[in-house]
């Protein structure tokens, strides 16, 4: 609750304060760049182009290759230097046919999608009874061998969290559930999608089987379908499903990271590494995950480029594989091992507003955080407790002792659409996208010319 | 805008008024029944059961037959009398495979669904260039023969309206567009879904070809896909699509109306006909269209039944085919021609709040509307200008001169999900559903015992 004196002050200031867009341009160069970013059109242009001209970009696919070429052309046209692809290979899983239905006692179709690394059913599918587990812990508690000839059904309701932390905990049903079910003898598994919506679009995503565990067919039901199946199970009669999933592991395929730079004036000051990931799940067009991230970081870097020379090189990376194991980030860290990075940060949480920042600067550079807090306050970004940045793409680099920062975006809508057919351009609010660009621009402006040495930080997570 | 004195009065009454649920039970029997309906659980039970145990109910399908049996059992278990099926047959169209993609210049899959009565592509599909029409009028203006060897793409943005009237105007792109395109020589047509959302679920629905016009393949793109295709077209390069649609007309199949009654004490006073429709499109589970309608009207009739004897018979009909041509309503009107109906009304607009009523009572019975207005005011229902009721199921009966009423529901969310995969139980707000039951209960309580004669009304629409 807001206390009354504050409300009164707000009411008074509302009368006195000029409209945000009309305030005079600030003299401070950081503030000036930040406010210029609030009218940015580059980020929208990038994510609109990527989703319209390329669309889904699954790992190791021809579409991903086409997206890399598109990215190179786009980054060159925006004026970046040293634009190139850093290739690597990854083991590739390819979706096949997928369908499912309740056979009895209440026959009706189910909307589902195979999880990444799912095994395949026979070509005619599987028809087997369901064993219901309200949570992953309930599945864990099932006796070994008790699932032989059964399809495990794991429900688990996920609530939205501002910081996305519920994805970490609830997402285990997807990441670990199939492996657990396989070890207990299940013939297949269906989970309630890891999502905060109630729609029919299933949430794709990767699952992992331990070495030696044979991958079983594993699918995510849409949340609405999982809720319907749960209602059926709770009526008490045995429920039988038919599942058809024909994905395949197709071996090594080409992928790559697309790299672009805004060269700095001081090669010894270290590189600022920013970016997002170019790959996407295949059901949507990869707008919020993560067309937005590459768009936001690219737009911010371009604003820095256009504002004159800066001390540190800004390197924008459109990472390849993030979705199926983080091979893009790992390949980057390997290719750039030993290089001096001053900072690493990524944008991979949609396009809603940045609400907080967190950073783990070395002791000698903590003043940067104060200057950053001042620069971000006018656009509604609060300062969080000191903490390292995170994100699959930059974590292998951060793990070498590079300072890092998170510009935390609101997670309250993200998991409604994450990895679903609904991850399309329509989910991006242009105004919130621009606020993101402003936050990243301010961050870059503070760090690019910071006089402090940005050497290694102690590694703690 | 609300005028200040009203605001002041509202503020005063907010302090003085006890919470709604705590007010003493009214002495007026109509008000008493209405308020009892606000705690109803029957409507939820019906729509939850229908969507969970049956799911989609396409016209002429085995699922629709199973739904009729389910309806008979449910209506008997609720205590209704004279529960029976009135069979009829209808020409049946069956969905087949359906897929589509942009072939060039920006290859990516499209989410679409065949429109009811769509023709089929060859088994290998069609690959043809697109001709874009921003509106149906633009399609109408295309020269005859200009679409030979082309796929027409008609966009048209639909805005939500409280009364659903935008469906009447914008829906013509679906209802009439394919016939117009076929007459101009198009090989196929895709339209932007008739919907107010921006999602990936295409909106199904029927289209009609004139006698002598060969049905062409006709599909609705999801709104998000249509917006994406429109962005592609506007880039200026020729756009080629591949479409695969294999629906079939399969001839006459069985359907039927499910009828149940609350017998009245005066056979000469006329029957009150209420209901909704049991059939649904196949992509969702038919929750808002129209499980909710049969649920609401059934729950209200049951409350009347339990409140003692009433003068007029209340007949609840779960109509068969509404979606593909209104064969259920026509079959009912034919089977009951010459029978004295006092009133006809249907619920077929989702489960959001009733906000207005409209009726066309004969001159001698206009006092009923005053009593109804008083009964509905406390649950937020305003009185509209006199007008006949409408709705595909009851219109053939109303057309014989039967008095009618609309209990208008808010249309502001309905076309986000109408005819899409998203028409599931999750879209129904239990509290709004109960408000619907209360409105229908109050309406039935007023009409069932009204002393006025409810004879024929002059027919005007």
Interface residues (C-beta under 8 A of the other chain):
Chain A: X48 X51 X52 X53 X54 X55 X56 X63 X105 X106 X107 X108 X109 X111 X198 X199 X200 X201 X223 X224 X227 X228 X231 X232 X235 X284 X285 X420 X421 X422 X424 X425 X426 X427
Chain B: X48 X51 X52 X53 X54 X55 X56 X63 X105 X106 X107 X108 X109 X111 X198 X199 X200 X201 X223 X224 X227 X228 X231 X232 X235 X284 X285 X421 X422 X424 X425 X426 X427
